[in-house]
Structure formats: C-alpha cells, structure tokens
Amino acid sequence: MRSTAEARTAALGRSVDLLDHVDYRIAETPAEKEEIYNLRYRAYLREGAIQADANQRVTDRYDDAPNAWTFGIYLHGELCSSVRISVLTAEWRMSPSVEAFGDILHPRLDRGAIIIDPTRFVADPEKAKRFPELPYVTLRLAYLACEFFNADIGLAIVRPEHQAFYRRVFLHETLAEPRSFPGLLKPVGLMATDLRRANAAVRKKFFERYPHMRSTAFERRMLFERSGEHHSLPPEAMETPYERTSIVPQS
C-alpha cells in the first residue's frame, strides 16, 4: 500500500499528462453557467457546506462581477471541476473574500496591491475519486492569473482541515482564522502568498517540483484577456511580453 507522500507524487506526475486532455473554458452561455452552478451545489452538499435546496444551484452576485472569470474544467468533454478567479485592485474590490475579510484586504488594496482571489473551487464528487490530480489542474488557473495580472498577492479561502494542503503544495501562509463566508455553512480561513518575495532560485525549484504549473504567454492571454471590458484595470495589472513576475512565494 502506497504512503500519502507516494500517492501525492503520483498525482503530481499524472497532472502533467492530464493537461493534454484538459480544456479550460470560461462560462459564457446560460447553459455553461447553469452546469457550473449545479456542480457547485452537488459538491457543497456532499461536503456539508450548504443545506439542501430545491433549486439545486449555487450562485451569487459576484459571478457577474466585471472583475471575475468563472472557469469550467473539462476532461474528455465532461465538466469535472470549476473555479472563479477574481482580480482585486484599488478600483475593483468585488469578491466574497473582501466581504468576509475586508479588514485585512482593504488596507492592502488601498496601498495599490493587485490580488488574485480564487473562490468557488469545486470538483465533481465522482470524478474527483477517479482523478485525484484535479485540485492541481484546477488551481493551476490561479497561478496563471497571478502571472498574467502581475499580482502582488495570491489568496486562498480554505476550511481548517484543508489548510495543510495549501501550505504544503502552494506555500500559503495563514492571514486570518476561520470566519463565516457568504453562502457557506462552514467557516473558512484566509491564506495567502506574498508573490513579490520570490526569487529566481525559488521559482526554478518550484517549477521543477510542479512542472504542470508552467504556462505560455499565449495560453494566459487566451484565458484572461478581454477586449474593452476591463479598461479600468490599471496598466500594471496586465502582462506584457517584456515584463513578467514570479508567481512563487519565498519558502
């Protein structure tokens, strides 16, 4: 029987191969959005994070915010997981994380920080059993967003029992103990990485350990670039071919 560490290493190895079959899609049509809202409901209900509801869907006002991208992650054409990426700046402060942890996040935004806030991370309960690498493949989108938007901080809203995973894999540190979070029964804590503390050696070591986190400028543009819709985002919150930031925190 394999140890936890061996199973984790195997999942990381499969993540690279799985990317060849993964399709990241922004939810744009009503049908695509509804499929994701239904997936959220099934996932949250399975883990006891929400109460049963006849509508069998989970959505909130932040899904339609101009600073949010809701992604479906499809494997062999089937929806397997989803995550919503919000870009927070001094001008754009719309996200449930700001609602729950405003005392911590507003001062950083006041100082001009660019923050990537991934929320509504869910996986199909049955497919998650078949593909234990799904968390790595799904949360890869947060890393791509950090690089594309030249972020200073990457967030994670995490239940207490999952914080060790984020600390080990994504090198997050705890900023706030668990609090009530909009729409969820179970409290979550605020974790984050200070992306500006990274150096080239740490970045190199990170990508050697997690090669599936690598991406190209073309892939990032295809996922996050919007023409005309985000003209209020500051110029520094956009990637250029000549300026790229590290997305790995200091260990």
C-alpha positions as CSV (number, residue, x, y, z in Angstrom):
1,M,0.0,0.0,0.0
2,R,1.4,3.4,-1.0
3,S,2.1,6.1,1.5
4,T,0.4,9.5,1.4
5,A,3.6,11.1,0.0
6,E,3.8,8.5,-2.7
7,A,0.2,9.0,-3.7
8,R,0.8,12.7,-3.8
9,T,3.8,12.3,-6.0
10,A,1.9,10.1,-8.4
11,A,-0.9,12.6,-8.6
12,L,1.6,15.4,-9.5
13,G,3.1,13.2,-12.2
14,R,-0.3,12.5,-13.7
15,S,-1.2,16.2,-13.6
16,V,1.3,16.9,-16.4
17,D,-0.2,14.1,-18.6
18,L,-3.8,15.2,-17.7
19,L,-3.2,18.7,-19.1
20,D,-3.1,17.2,-22.6
21,H,-6.8,16.2,-22.2
22,V,-8.0,19.2,-20.1
23,D,-10.0,22.1,-21.6
24,Y,-10.3,25.3,-19.6
25,R,-13.5,27.2,-20.6
26,I,-14.8,30.5,-19.4
27,A,-18.5,30.1,-18.6
28,E,-20.2,32.4,-21.0
29,T,-23.6,30.9,-22.1
30,P,-26.5,30.4,-19.8
31,A,-26.2,26.7,-20.2
32,E,-22.5,26.7,-19.3
33,K,-23.1,28.8,-16.2
34,E,-26.1,26.7,-15.1
35,E,-24.0,23.5,-15.4
36,I,-21.3,25.0,-13.1
37,Y,-23.9,26.3,-10.6
38,N,-25.4,22.8,-10.4
39,L,-21.9,21.3,-9.9
40,R,-21.3,23.7,-7.1
41,Y,-24.5,22.6,-5.4
42,R,-23.6,18.9,-5.7
43,A,-20.1,19.4,-4.4
44,Y,-21.0,21.7,-1.5
45,L,-23.9,19.5,-0.5
46,R,-21.7,16.4,-0.5
47,E,-19.3,18.0,2.0
48,G,-22.0,19.5,4.2
49,A,-21.1,23.1,3.3
50,I,-24.7,24.1,2.3
51,Q,-28.2,23.0,3.1
52,A,-30.4,21.1,0.5
53,D,-32.3,23.4,-1.8
54,A,-34.9,22.7,-4.4
55,N,-33.2,24.8,-7.0
56,Q,-30.0,22.7,-6.8
57,R,-27.8,25.5,-7.8
58,V,-25.2,27.8,-6.1
59,T,-24.5,31.3,-7.5
60,D,-24.0,34.8,-6.1
61,R,-23.8,38.3,-7.2
62,Y,-20.0,38.0,-7.8
63,D,-20.5,35.6,-10.6
64,D,-21.4,38.5,-12.9
65,A,-18.9,41.0,-11.5
66,P,-16.7,42.6,-14.2
67,N,-13.5,41.6,-12.4
68,A,-14.4,37.8,-12.3
69,W,-13.7,34.9,-14.6
70,T,-15.7,31.7,-13.9
71,F,-14.0,28.6,-15.4
72,G,-15.2,25.1,-16.1
73,I,-12.5,22.5,-16.3
74,Y,-13.5,19.8,-18.8
75,L,-11.8,16.4,-19.2
76,H,-12.7,14.5,-22.3
77,G,-15.5,16.9,-22.9
78,E,-17.1,16.4,-19.4
79,L,-17.2,19.1,-16.7
80,C,-15.1,17.9,-13.8
81,S,-14.4,21.0,-11.7
82,S,-14.7,24.7,-11.6
83,V,-13.1,27.8,-10.0
84,R,-13.9,31.5,-10.1
85,I,-10.9,33.9,-10.4
86,S,-11.4,37.5,-9.2
87,V,-8.9,40.2,-9.8
88,L,-8.8,42.7,-7.0
89,T,-7.3,46.2,-7.3
90,A,-7.9,49.6,-5.6
91,E,-10.7,50.2,-8.2
92,W,-12.1,46.6,-8.3
93,R,-12.9,45.2,-4.8
94,M,-15.8,42.9,-5.7
95,S,-15.5,39.4,-4.2
96,P,-16.8,37.4,-1.3
97,S,-13.3,37.3,0.2
98,V,-13.3,41.1,0.5
99,E,-16.8,40.9,2.0
100,A,-15.6,38.4,4.7
101,F,-12.0,39.6,5.2
102,G,-12.3,43.3,4.3
103,D,-10.4,44.4,7.4
104,I,-7.3,42.5,6.1
105,L,-7.7,43.1,2.3
106,H,-8.9,46.7,2.1
107,P,-5.6,48.1,3.6
108,R,-3.6,46.1,1.1
109,L,-5.7,47.3,-1.8
110,D,-5.5,50.9,-0.5
111,R,-1.7,50.6,-0.9
112,G,-2.1,49.5,-4.6
113,A,-1.8,45.8,-4.3
114,I,-3.1,43.6,-7.1
115,I,-4.6,40.5,-5.6
116,I,-5.8,37.2,-7.3
117,D,-8.8,35.7,-5.4
118,P,-9.8,32.2,-6.4
119,T,-13.1,31.2,-4.9
120,R,-15.9,28.6,-5.6
121,F,-13.4,25.9,-6.2
122,V,-15.4,22.7,-6.6
123,A,-15.0,19.3,-8.1
124,D,-17.5,16.7,-9.3
125,P,-17.6,14.2,-6.3
126,E,-17.4,11.1,-8.5
127,K,-14.8,12.4,-10.9
128,A,-12.6,13.6,-8.1
129,K,-12.3,10.0,-6.9
130,R,-11.2,8.9,-10.4
131,F,-8.8,11.9,-10.9
132,P,-7.0,12.8,-7.6
133,E,-4.9,15.3,-9.6
134,L,-8.0,17.5,-10.3
135,P,-7.1,20.0,-7.5
136,Y,-3.6,20.6,-9.0
137,V,-5.0,21.0,-12.5
138,T,-7.9,23.3,-11.4
139,L,-5.9,25.6,-9.1
140,R,-3.3,26.0,-11.8
141,L,-5.6,28.7,-13.2
142,A,-4.9,30.8,-10.1
143,Y,-1.2,30.7,-10.8
144,L,-1.7,31.6,-14.4
145,A,-3.8,34.6,-13.3
146,C,-1.1,35.7,-10.9
147,E,1.4,35.9,-13.7
148,F,-1.0,37.4,-16.3
149,F,-2.1,40.2,-13.9
150,N,1.3,40.8,-12.3
151,A,-0.2,40.1,-8.9
152,D,1.3,41.0,-5.6
153,I,-0.7,38.6,-3.5
154,G,-2.4,35.3,-4.2
155,L,-5.3,34.3,-1.9
156,A,-6.9,31.1,-0.9
157,I,-10.2,30.7,1.2
158,V,-9.7,27.4,2.9
159,R,-11.5,25.3,5.5
160,P,-9.3,24.4,8.5
161,E,-8.9,20.7,7.5
162,H,-7.6,21.7,4.1
163,Q,-5.1,24.4,5.2
164,A,-2.2,21.9,5.5
165,F,-2.6,21.0,1.8
166,Y,-2.4,24.7,0.7
167,R,0.5,25.3,3.0
168,R,2.5,22.3,1.7
169,V,1.6,22.5,-2.0
170,F,1.0,26.2,-2.7
171,L,3.2,27.6,0.1
172,H,0.4,29.7,1.6
173,E,0.5,31.3,5.0
174,T,-2.5,31.9,7.2
175,L,-3.6,35.5,7.4
176,A,-6.9,35.1,9.3
177,E,-8.5,32.3,11.3
178,P,-11.8,30.8,10.0
179,R,-14.8,33.1,9.7
180,S,-18.3,32.9,8.3
181,F,-18.2,33.1,4.5
182,P,-21.1,34.3,2.3
183,G,-23.3,31.3,1.3
184,L,-21.5,28.6,3.2
185,L,-22.3,26.9,6.5
186,K,-18.7,26.0,7.4
187,P,-16.2,28.8,8.3
188,V,-13.1,29.3,6.2
189,G,-9.8,30.9,6.9
190,L,-7.8,33.3,4.7
191,M,-4.5,32.2,3.4
192,A,-2.1,34.0,1.0
193,T,1.3,34.1,-0.6
194,D,3.3,37.3,-1.0
195,L,4.3,36.9,-4.6
196,R,6.9,39.7,-4.6
197,R,9.1,37.9,-2.1
198,A,10.1,35.2,-4.7
199,N,13.5,35.0,-6.3
200,A,14.7,33.1,-9.4
201,A,16.1,30.2,-7.4
202,V,12.8,29.6,-5.6
203,R,10.9,29.9,-8.8
204,K,13.2,27.4,-10.5
205,K,12.8,24.9,-7.6
206,F,9.0,25.3,-7.7
207,F,8.6,24.5,-11.3
208,E,10.9,21.5,-11.0
209,R,8.6,20.2,-8.4
210,Y,5.4,21.2,-10.1
211,P,6.1,21.3,-13.9
212,H,2.3,21.3,-14.7
213,M,2.2,24.9,-13.3
214,R,4.2,26.2,-16.3
215,S,2.4,28.1,-19.0
216,T,3.0,30.3,-22.0
217,A,2.1,33.9,-22.5
218,F,-0.3,32.8,-25.3
219,E,-2.2,30.5,-23.0
220,R,-2.6,33.2,-20.4
221,R,-3.8,35.7,-22.9
222,M,-6.3,33.2,-24.3
223,L,-7.7,32.6,-20.8
224,F,-7.8,36.1,-19.3
225,E,-7.5,38.8,-22.0
226,R,-10.7,40.7,-22.6
227,S,-11.0,43.4,-25.2
228,G,-12.6,46.6,-23.9
229,E,-14.3,45.2,-20.9
230,H,-11.6,45.8,-18.3
231,H,-10.3,49.2,-19.4
232,S,-10.4,50.4,-15.8
233,L,-7.8,47.8,-14.6
234,P,-4.5,49.6,-14.1
235,P,-1.9,49.1,-16.8
236,E,0.4,47.4,-14.3
237,A,-2.3,44.7,-13.8
238,M,-1.7,43.3,-17.3
239,E,1.2,41.1,-18.5
240,T,3.4,42.3,-21.3
241,P,5.9,40.3,-23.4
242,Y,8.7,42.3,-21.7
243,E,7.6,42.2,-18.1
244,R,6.8,39.0,-16.2
245,T,6.6,38.5,-12.5
246,S,7.4,35.5,-10.4
247,I,4.4,33.6,-9.1
248,V,6.1,31.6,-6.4
249,P,6.4,32.8,-2.8
250,Q,9.6,32.6,-0.7
251,S,9.8,29.3,1.2
